[in-house]
Amino acid sequence: MDITSKAASTLNNKTGSWRTYIPETDYKKCIGCGTCAKACPESCIVMQKNKASQKPVTDYDYCKGCGVCATECPVKAIKMKLEKK
């Protein structure tokens, strides 16, 4: 029996429903460095270009609430908040 998953199968399985905490970005503090996007183990964060800068956008369908993005943010613009369901 093969219990391994196929490559790139994460996008087929929305896993965000079981998280407890959710990352919340303070865009006033965010410097748009992209560290959060690089550090996210699930690649849930992408940098979206605005008029003059870029800001992170989190896909909550796949975010597991691990908090790596908040830990790695150099300006502490991301806080982990208890998710209200």
Phi, psi and omega in degrees: 000129180263115181256005179280153178263156179283154179301143178062025180275352180303322181294344178275345186236101178289117188247002184286348186289341183260005181286160178254321181247152182231137178283134179237121184264130174269100186292343176286328179273332186299133179258001176071029184284336179086004180300320180298318180295321179290326184277339184298118182290343181255001183055040180276347184250128175237150179269124181252128181282132173256195181301308186244353185210188174232146182225152180283143175234126183259132175269100185289348175294333184243346180294128180264357178074031184289333177088005179300320180300317181293322180293321185274346181298120184291339180248010178054044179276351180247127177241143176271124182243146176296126183281132176264119182252000000 
